[in-house]
Amino acid sequence: MRILSLDLGTRTGYAVSSVGPPHFGTLDLRPRRFEGGGMRYLRFRHQLAELLPGVDLVVYEEVRRHLGTDAAHVYGGLVAVLTEECERREIPYEAVPVGTIKRHATGKGNADKAAMVEAACRRWPGEQITSDDEADALWLLDWAVTQHHAQTV
């Protein structure tokens, strides 16, 4: 089973399960000069078109509390684009609460960003994990793989 995990936001972390270490990175969805407000969503849809082929399940971080209204609006727009693309392609998707991912990674449901990155660097030594967005996506993928494996055994 091939799984795509996403830590949605202006800098969206992603990880895709594969043979060997997962493929991961960050999608930069910051608005660019002279762009309209909808361009970030069009860029996200275009990048999803590259990531989704061959994917059997999409999991994304379910954020219930945002630091600001703008962040909540961006998150909601990204969830809308993601779920629409999954529905259109008939790919199952699942939202996973932030605390679940943090607990899986560190044993604490309220771990901070630094603890998540540190735990990811220990779990995947030799990988260039450059941001908390990538670390969150990797841990979300790890959680999903663990859950899927547990259901099939």
C-alpha positions as CSV (number, residue, x, y, z in Angstrom):
1,M,0.0,0.0,0.0
2,R,1.4,3.4,-1.0
3,I,0.5,6.2,1.5
4,L,0.9,10.0,1.1
5,S,0.9,12.1,4.3
6,L,0.5,15.8,4.4
7,D,1.1,18.5,7.1
8,L,-1.0,21.2,5.5
9,G,-0.1,24.8,5.7
10,T,1.7,27.6,3.9
11,R,4.7,25.3,3.9
12,T,3.1,21.9,3.5
13,G,5.3,18.9,4.5
14,Y,4.7,15.7,2.6
15,A,6.0,12.1,2.8
16,V,5.3,9.2,0.5
17,S,5.8,5.6,1.5
18,S,8.1,3.6,-0.8
19,V,10.5,0.7,-0.8
20,G,13.3,1.9,1.5
21,P,13.3,5.3,3.2
22,P,10.2,7.5,2.5
23,H,10.3,10.2,-0.1
24,F,9.6,13.6,1.6
25,G,9.9,17.3,1.3
26,T,8.1,20.6,1.6
27,L,5.7,22.4,-0.8
28,D,6.1,26.2,-0.7
29,L,2.6,27.6,-0.9
30,R,3.4,31.2,0.1
31,P,1.8,33.8,-2.0
32,R,4.1,35.3,-4.6
33,R,4.3,38.9,-5.7
34,F,1.4,39.9,-8.1
35,E,-0.5,36.7,-7.5
36,G,-4.2,36.5,-6.7
37,G,-5.4,34.8,-3.5
38,G,-6.4,31.6,-5.3
39,M,-3.0,30.9,-6.8
40,R,-1.7,29.0,-3.7
41,Y,-4.6,26.6,-4.2
42,L,-4.0,26.2,-7.9
43,R,-0.3,25.5,-7.2
44,F,-1.3,23.0,-4.5
45,R,-3.6,21.2,-6.9
46,H,-0.9,21.0,-9.5
47,Q,1.6,19.6,-7.0
48,L,-1.0,17.1,-5.8
49,A,-1.3,15.9,-9.4
50,E,2.3,14.9,-9.3
51,L,2.1,13.2,-5.8
52,L,-1.2,11.4,-6.0
53,P,-0.7,8.9,-8.9
54,G,-0.2,5.4,-7.5
55,V,-1.3,6.5,-3.9
56,D,-3.7,4.2,-2.1
57,L,-4.4,6.3,1.0
58,V,-3.9,10.0,1.9
59,V,-3.6,11.0,5.6
60,Y,-3.3,14.6,6.7
61,E,-2.9,16.4,10.0
62,E,-6.2,17.5,11.5
63,V,-5.7,20.9,13.1
64,R,-8.5,22.1,15.3
65,R,-6.9,25.2,16.6
66,H,-5.0,27.9,14.7
67,L,-3.0,30.9,15.9
68,G,-4.8,33.2,13.6
69,T,-7.8,33.6,11.3
70,D,-5.6,33.7,8.1
71,A,-4.0,30.4,9.1
72,A,-7.4,28.8,9.6
73,H,-8.6,30.1,6.2
74,V,-5.5,28.7,4.4
75,Y,-5.8,25.4,6.2
76,G,-9.5,25.1,5.3
77,G,-8.8,25.9,1.6
78,L,-6.0,23.3,1.4
79,V,-8.3,20.7,3.0
80,A,-11.0,21.5,0.5
81,V,-8.6,21.1,-2.5
82,L,-7.1,17.9,-1.1
83,T,-10.4,16.2,-0.3
84,E,-11.9,17.2,-3.6
85,E,-8.9,15.7,-5.5
86,C,-9.1,12.5,-3.4
87,E,-12.8,12.2,-4.1
88,R,-12.3,12.8,-7.8
89,R,-9.6,10.2,-8.0
90,E,-11.4,7.8,-5.6
91,I,-8.5,7.8,-3.1
92,P,-9.5,7.2,0.6
93,Y,-8.3,10.0,2.9
94,E,-8.2,10.4,6.7
95,A,-7.6,13.3,9.0
96,V,-5.4,12.5,12.1
97,P,-5.4,14.7,15.2
98,V,-2.2,16.6,15.9
99,G,-2.0,15.1,19.4
100,T,-2.1,11.5,18.0
101,I,0.9,12.2,15.8
102,K,2.9,13.9,18.6
103,R,2.1,11.0,20.9
104,H,3.2,8.5,18.3
105,A,6.5,10.4,17.7
106,T,7.5,11.4,21.2
107,G,5.1,9.7,23.7
108,K,3.7,13.2,24.6
109,G,0.6,14.6,22.9
110,N,1.8,18.2,23.5
111,A,5.4,17.9,22.2
112,D,6.8,21.0,20.7
113,K,8.2,21.4,17.1
114,A,11.8,20.9,18.2
115,A,11.0,17.6,19.9
116,M,9.3,16.4,16.8
117,V,12.3,17.2,14.6
118,E,14.7,15.7,17.1
119,A,12.7,12.5,17.3
120,A,12.5,12.4,13.5
121,C,16.3,12.8,13.2
122,R,16.7,9.9,15.6
123,R,14.1,7.7,13.8
124,W,15.5,8.4,10.3
125,P,19.3,8.9,10.7
126,G,21.1,10.1,7.7
127,E,18.0,11.8,6.2
128,Q,18.1,15.6,5.7
129,I,15.1,16.6,7.7
130,T,15.1,20.4,7.4
131,S,11.9,21.5,9.0
132,D,9.1,20.7,11.4
133,D,6.8,20.4,8.4
134,E,8.8,17.5,7.0
135,A,9.2,15.9,10.5
136,D,5.4,16.1,11.0
137,A,4.7,14.5,7.6
138,L,7.2,11.7,8.3
139,W,5.7,10.9,11.7
140,L,2.2,11.0,10.2
141,L,3.3,8.6,7.5
142,D,4.9,6.4,10.1
143,W,1.7,6.4,12.1
144,A,-0.4,5.5,9.1
145,V,1.9,2.7,8.1
146,T,1.8,1.3,11.6
147,Q,-2.0,1.5,11.7
148,H,-2.4,-0.1,8.3
149,H,0.0,-2.9,9.3
150,A,-1.9,-3.5,12.6
151,Q,-5.2,-3.8,10.7
152,T,-3.8,-6.4,8.3
153,V,-2.1,-8.7,10.8
